[in-house]
Amino acid sequence: MTVVREFTVMSREWCHLCHDLVDKLKPLAAELGWSVRTLDVDADPELEARWDELVPVVVAGDKVLCHYHLDEAAIRAYCRGFPLESAA
């Protein structure tokens, strides 16, 4: 069984903090074997209502890992809970 390893960034197109966070997260995610998906909260009223002033927010599943700035230690600590996949 394959576990989806994906970080979701709640973001805004015009937000420089959002772009900075994503730019820093992508190489870290690649190092850890995870992907990054970005969602524009302004495109979805439910996302905007939930995340509004907290963006950017990094989420993995239903766990919030950090917001405003990348917390590399929090990302790495979270990922340690997932075993490495062996090559088949």
Secondary structure, 3 states (H helix, E strand, C coil): CCCCCEEEEEECCCCHHHHHHHHHHHHHHHHHCCEEEEEEHHHCHHHHHHHHHHCCEEEECCEEEEECCCCHHHHHHHHCCCCCCCCC
